Amino acid sequence: MKEIPQGYEGHLGVVITKEMTVDFSELGKIHPVYATYWIARHMEEAGRKVILPFLEEADEGLGTAVEVKHLASALPGMRVEVIAQHVGTEGRKIVCKCTATSELGDLIATGSTEQVVLPATKVQSGFDDLEKRWNLYKEAKRQRRPDIFLDAERRS
């Protein structure tokens, strides 16, 4: 990974849609405003924009943390600008502070993101291992033999 300059920013412009309002699957629609979990998603995406120009061909970034403090509301149709600003690199961890501001000038949210940059082969290997474990688990569950899964886990 190339060095990221302090203060480098990733910008994400978002027009709030009805799908981005508060709607808990089990509890249903709650409030017709921009949901905190969508803000977190958009902050993570803006943070990703910070690292992309600096990744080497063999690198991959993984999000490891998002923190959001929701301060004000935004309605469907409003445009929100989400900005992630690089504030530090600690080894392979990249930290950004984030803001989300509506076109009315309201500070909708503040927060931060963390990403870790690793070799892409290591990231893919981790995903492959997880998929193998998941398939073993599903097969053991299908056979109603959790011991198959546990035995396989002990061997790996």
Summary of the structure (lengths in Angstrom):
residues: 156
radius of gyration: 19.7
end to end distance: 31.2
largest distance: 58.3
contacts: 455
relative contact order: 0.18
helix: 35%
strand: 42%
